[in-house]
Amino acid sequence: MALSATSAAPLIEFRGVGKRFGDVVAAEDLDLEVRAGEFLTFLGPSGCGKTTSLRMIAGFEQPSAGEVRIAGATMNGVPAYRRPVNMVFQHYALFPHLDVAGNISYGLRQQKPRPSRREIASQVAAALEMVRLAGYEKRRSFELSGGQQQRVALARALVNRPKVLLLDEPLAALDKKLRREMQIELQNLQRSLGITFVLVTHDQEEALSMSDRVAIMRDGRIVQTGTPSELYDEPTNRYVADFVGRSNFFDGVVREVGAGIARIALDAGIVTSARLSRSALPIGPGERISMSVRPEQMALARTAPELPRDSIFQAEAEILNRIFLGEHTEYLIEEHRLGAFLVHAPRQTELGERTFEVGDLIHVGWRQQAAIALPIDR
């Protein structure tokens, strides 16, 4: 079981870390602690600095400013092969001329003193058992599926028992179903071994489903770090709310603030209210904000009385588009002031009832707790 964020001492530390490539700033003012036994993910779009951050932990890049520490020791200037970490690359980087056993044992055979042949074989067998590939010792990489190659790469990284395992988008090449299966396997493996995992991905579902904590990055900086539920429910600004999950945004100006609630005059000509995110910087009267409402927190009904009684907003709208997605149906609806936005209706609520169709006039509403007033750029 992974250690909780509060119970474990920092294993990896970034202290004011920055990285430049000429005039290009890849990372700037990074302050972060990763605790022993934790599964942390760097999440963000391409070019945000997440892979550079991972490579500075690995030792493939050295910081231009600040300090990277592992297990209390400064890693600045320490080459990759002297660090207590191993890395699984996006395309696995298996040696095609070696069989599975040869790939997994490669790191063991570089150790000094070198383990005996019997010890190496024992450790390879144990690593294969760990990733459920027992009996595959003599296979070549081209004889393996994508998922099997990924497991071999994992076994090769884990056989040396590193303090930290770094994963650079290791599931990107897999199809959706296999990717989901490997997410579960990675999570279970990390918990059983207790090794610190640091993952880089641009896939929010992957990050939220696997991680103890997620560091959201933008333009080389960490915007917010928190548990998946914290990032989803209490985003620090519009950028985080937009990147984690899906959301509808309605811009406006704050009229007044009190008791954790903001009274807002939306640009659409509607005066409403929304709660304040506990993670966001304070906002005050006169400030422009973006009100976020998640699609699954909106309700649809054929008549207004069928909406939740405590709805803070209710209006008539038209169904513009309908997409069946299995566990829920996604509706694109249009309200004459707010414009078009998304609503997700759970499959369970539609069973036994006539579904809404394109062109239907319906009523939409949401509770006050569903709406969050967020700073736009801070």
C-alpha positions in Angstrom: 0.0 0.0 0.0 1.4 3.4 -0.9 2.3 5.6 2.0 0.1 8.6 2.6 1.2 12.1 1.8 1.3 13.0 5.5 3.1 9.9 6.8 6.3 9.7 4.6 9.3 12.0 4.6 10.3 13.6 1.2 12.3 11.3 -1.0 12.6 13.7 -4.0 12.8 17.4 -3.6 12.8 20.3 -6.1 14.1 23.5 -4.6 13.6 26.5 -6.9 14.5 24.3 -9.9 14.8 25.8 -13.3 15.9 24.6 -16.7 16.8 26.6 -19.8 17.8 25.5 -23.3 19.4 28.6 -24.6 16.7 31.3 -24.6 13.9 28.7 -24.1 12.6 28.3 -20.5 11.6 24.6 -20.0 11.1 24.8 -16.3 11.1 27.6 -13.8 10.9 28.0 -10.0 9.8 24.4 -9.4 9.2 23.6 -5.7 8.0 20.1 -5.0 8.3 17.2 -2.5 7.6 13.6 -3.5 7.3 11.3 -0.5 8.6 7.8 -0.1 6.1 5.2 -1.4 4.1 7.8 -3.2 2.7 7.7 -6.8 3.0 11.2 -8.2 2.2 12.3 -11.7 3.3 15.3 -13.7 0.3 16.2 -15.9 0.1 18.8 -18.6 0.0 19.5 -22.3 3.0 19.1 -24.7 5.7 21.6 -23.9 4.7 22.4 -20.4 7.9 21.1 -18.8 6.8 17.8 -17.4 9.2 15.6 -19.3 12.1 18.0 -18.5 11.2 17.7 -14.8 11.3 13.9 -15.0 14.6 14.0 -16.8 16.1 16.2 -14.1 15.2 13.5 -11.6 16.7 10.8 -13.8 19.9 12.8 -14.4 19.5 13.0 -18.2 19.2 16.8 -17.7 20.9 19.0 -15.1 19.1 22.0 -13.6 20.1 25.5 -14.7 19.0 26.8 -11.3 18.0 25.4 -8.0 18.6 22.0 -6.5 17.3 18.5 -7.1 17.6 16.1 -4.1 17.0 12.4 -3.7 17.0 10.7 -0.3 18.4 13.9 1.2 21.4 14.0 -1.2 21.9 16.8 -3.8 21.8 15.3 -7.3 23.1 18.3 -9.2 26.0 17.1 -11.3 25.4 13.5 -10.4 25.2 11.4 -13.6 22.2 9.2 -14.3 23.9 5.9 -13.7 24.9 6.9 -10.1 21.3 7.8 -9.1 19.0 5.4 -7.2 16.4 5.6 -10.0 15.3 3.6 -13.0 13.2 4.8 -16.0 10.6 3.2 -18.3 10.5 5.0 -21.6 7.5 5.7 -23.8 8.7 3.2 -26.5 10.3 0.8 -23.9 13.8 0.9 -25.5 14.2 -2.9 -25.3 17.3 -4.4 -26.9 16.2 -6.3 -30.0 19.3 -8.6 -30.1 18.6 -9.8 -26.6 15.8 -12.1 -25.4 13.5 -11.2 -22.5 15.9 -12.6 -19.9 18.8 -10.8 -21.5 16.9 -7.5 -21.4 15.8 -7.8 -17.8 19.2 -9.0 -16.6 21.2 -6.2 -18.4 21.4 -3.9 -15.4 22.3 -6.8 -13.0 25.2 -7.8 -15.3 26.6 -4.2 -15.1 26.8 -4.3 -11.3 30.1 -4.5 -9.5 30.6 -7.0 -8.1 28.5 -8.9 -10.6 26.0 -11.3 -9.2 26.4 -15.0 -9.9 24.7 -16.6 -12.9 22.4 -18.4 -10.6 21.5 -15.2 -8.7 20.8 -13.3 -11.9 18.6 -16.1 -13.1 16.7 -16.2 -9.8 16.1 -12.4 -9.9 15.0 -12.5 -13.5 12.5 -15.2 -12.7 11.2 -13.3 -9.8 10.8 -10.1 -11.9 9.0 -12.0 -14.6 6.7 -13.5 -12.0 6.1 -10.0 -10.6 4.8 -8.8 -14.1 3.0 -12.0 -14.9 5.4 -13.1 -17.7 6.8 -16.3 -16.2 8.1 -18.6 -18.9 8.8 -15.8 -21.4 12.6 -15.8 -20.7 13.6 -16.9 -24.3 11.2 -14.7 -26.2 12.5 -11.8 -28.4 11.0 -8.4 -28.2 9.5 -8.6 -31.7 7.6 -11.8 -30.6 5.8 -9.9 -27.8 2.6 -7.7 -27.9 2.8 -4.1 -26.8 1.5 -4.9 -23.4 4.0 -7.7 -22.9 6.9 -5.4 -24.1 5.7 -2.8 -21.5 5.9 -5.4 -18.8 9.4 -6.5 -19.8 10.5 -2.9 -19.6 8.9 -2.6 -16.2 10.6 -5.8 -15.0 14.0 -4.6 -16.3 13.6 -1.3 -14.4 12.3 -3.0 -11.2 14.8 -5.9 -11.0 17.5 -3.5 -9.6 15.0 -2.4 -6.8 15.4 1.3 -7.4 14.2 3.8 -4.8 12.4 5.7 -7.6 10.8 4.4 -10.8 10.3 7.1 -13.4 7.7 6.5 -16.1 7.7 8.6 -19.3 4.3 8.1 -20.8 4.8 4.3 -20.8 1.2 3.5 -21.8 0.9 5.9 -24.8 1.5 3.3 -27.4 -1.2 0.9 -26.1 -4.9 0.7 -27.2 -7.5 2.0 -24.8 -8.6 -1.3 -23.3 -5.0 -2.5 -22.8 -4.0 0.9 -21.4 -6.7 0.6 -18.8 -5.6 -2.9 -17.8 -2.0 -1.8 -17.5 -3.0 1.2 -15.4 -4.5 -1.1 -12.9 -1.5 -3.4 -13.0 0.9 -0.5 -12.5 -1.1 0.8 -9.6 -1.2 -2.7 -7.9 2.5 -3.2 -8.5 3.4 0.1 -7.0 1.4 -0.5 -3.9 2.8 -4.0 -3.4 6.4 -3.0 -3.9 6.2 0.4 -2.0 8.6 2.0 -4.5 8.1 5.6 -5.3 6.6 6.1 -8.8 6.8 9.3 -10.8 4.8 9.4 -14.0 4.6 11.8 -16.9 1.5 11.9 -19.0 -0.8 14.3 -20.9 -3.7 11.9 -20.3 -5.8 13.2 -17.5 -7.8 10.0 -17.0 -4.5 8.1 -16.6 -3.2 10.6 -14.1 -6.4 10.7 -12.0 -7.0 7.0 -11.9 -3.4 6.0 -10.9 -1.9 8.7 -8.7 -1.8 9.6 -5.1 -1.1 13.2 -6.1 -0.9 15.1 -9.4 1.2 18.1 -10.3 -0.5 20.2 -13.0 2.1 22.0 -15.1 1.8 25.0 -17.5 4.5 26.9 -19.3 7.3 25.3 -17.2 5.6 26.0 -13.8 3.6 23.8 -11.4 0.2 25.4 -11.2 -1.4 23.2 -8.6 -0.5 20.0 -6.8 -3.1 17.8 -5.0 -4.9 14.6 -4.9 -7.1 13.8 -7.9 -10.3 14.7 -6.0 -8.7 18.0 -4.8 -7.8 19.0 -8.3 -11.2 18.0 -9.6 -13.4 19.5 -6.9 -11.2 22.5 -5.8 -9.2 23.7 -8.8 -7.0 26.7 -8.3 -8.0 28.5 -11.5 -9.8 28.1 -14.8 -6.7 26.4 -16.4 -6.8 23.5 -13.9 -10.6 23.1 -14.1 -10.4 23.0 -17.9 -7.5 20.5 -18.0 -8.8 18.1 -15.3 -12.1 16.7 -16.4 -14.6 18.6 -18.5 -16.3 21.8 -17.6 -18.6 24.5 -18.9 -17.3 28.1 -18.3 -19.4 31.2 -18.0 -17.5 34.5 -17.5 -18.6 37.4 -15.5 -17.8 40.0 -12.7 -18.0 39.4 -9.0 -20.5 41.7 -7.3 -20.0 40.6 -3.7 -18.4 37.9 -1.6 -19.3 36.4 1.7 -19.4 33.1 3.6 -17.5 31.3 0.8 -20.1 32.3 -1.9 -19.6 34.9 -4.7 -22.5 36.8 -6.2 -21.8 37.1 -9.9 -23.1 39.1 -12.8 -22.5 36.9 -15.8 -21.7 38.5 -19.2 -24.8 36.7 -20.5 -27.0 39.1 -18.4 -27.7 36.6 -15.6 -27.1 37.3 -11.9 -26.3 34.1 -10.0 -24.0 32.7 -7.3 -21.2 30.2 -7.0 -19.0 28.8 -4.3 -15.3 29.7 -4.0 -12.6 27.1 -4.5 -10.6 26.5 -1.3 -7.5 26.2 -3.4 -7.8 29.4 -5.3 -6.4 32.8 -4.4 -9.0 35.2 -2.9 -11.2 37.1 -5.3 -13.2 40.2 -4.6 -15.9 42.6 -5.9 -15.2 43.9 -9.4 -12.9 41.1 -10.3 -13.5 39.2 -13.5 -13.9 35.5 -13.0 -14.9 32.3 -14.8 -17.7 30.3 -13.4 -17.2 26.5 -13.8 -20.0 24.0 -13.9 -19.2 20.3 -14.6 -21.5 18.7 -17.2 -22.4 15.8 -14.8 -23.5 18.2 -12.1 -26.2 19.7 -14.3 -29.7 18.3 -14.4 -32.1 17.9 -17.3 -35.9 17.6 -17.1 -38.9 17.9 -19.3 -40.6 20.4 -17.0 -39.2 22.9 -14.5 -40.8 21.2 -11.4 -38.8 18.0 -12.1 -35.5 19.8 -11.5 -34.0 19.6 -8.0 -35.8 22.0 -5.7 -32.6 23.7 -4.5 -31.4 24.5 -8.1 -29.7 28.0 -8.1 -30.2 28.2 -11.8 -33.1 27.0 -14.0 -33.9 27.8 -17.6 -35.4 26.4 -20.8 -33.0 25.1 -23.4 -32.9 23.2 -26.7 -31.1 19.9 -27.4 -28.6 20.5 -30.2 -26.8 17.2 -30.2 -26.8 13.9 -28.5 -24.0 11.3 -28.1 -24.5 8.0 -26.4 -21.3 7.1 -24.5 -22.4 3.9 -22.7 -22.2 4.9 -19.0 -23.7 8.3 -19.8 -25.2 10.4 -22.6 -23.7 13.6 -23.6 -26.0 16.4 -24.6 -25.1 19.6 -26.3 -27.8 22.1 -25.3 -28.3 25.8 -26.0 -29.8 28.4 -23.7 -30.6 31.7 -25.4 -28.4 33.8 -23.0 -25.6 31.3 -22.0 -25.2 29.8 -25.5 -24.2 26.2 -26.1 -22.8 24.0 -23.3 -22.6 20.3 -22.3 -24.7 18.2 -20.0 -24.0 14.6 -19.0 -27.0 12.4 -18.1 -26.1 9.1 -16.2 -27.3 6.0 -18.0 -29.2 4.9 -14.9 -31.4 8.0 -14.9 -32.4 7.4 -18.5 -33.3 3.7 -18.2 -37.0 3.1 -18.6 -37.6 6.7 -19.8 -37.8 8.3 -23.2 -34.4 9.9 -23.9 -34.2 13.5 -25.0 -33.8 13.9 -28.7 -32.2 16.6 -30.9 -34.6 19.5 -31.2 -36.4 18.8 -27.8 -37.1 21.8 -25.6 -36.1 20.9 -22.0 -35.2 22.5 -18.7 -31.7 22.6 -17.3 -30.6 23.5 -13.8 -27.8 23.1 -11.2 -27.3 23.5 -7.5 -25.2 26.3 -6.0 -22.4 23.8 -4.9 -22.0 22.7 -8.6 -20.8 26.2 -9.6 -17.3 27.4 -8.7 -16.1 30.9 -9.2 -12.4 30.8 -10.4 -9.7 33.3 -11.2 -9.1 33.2 -14.9 -5.3 33.7 -15.2 -3.8 33.5 -11.8 
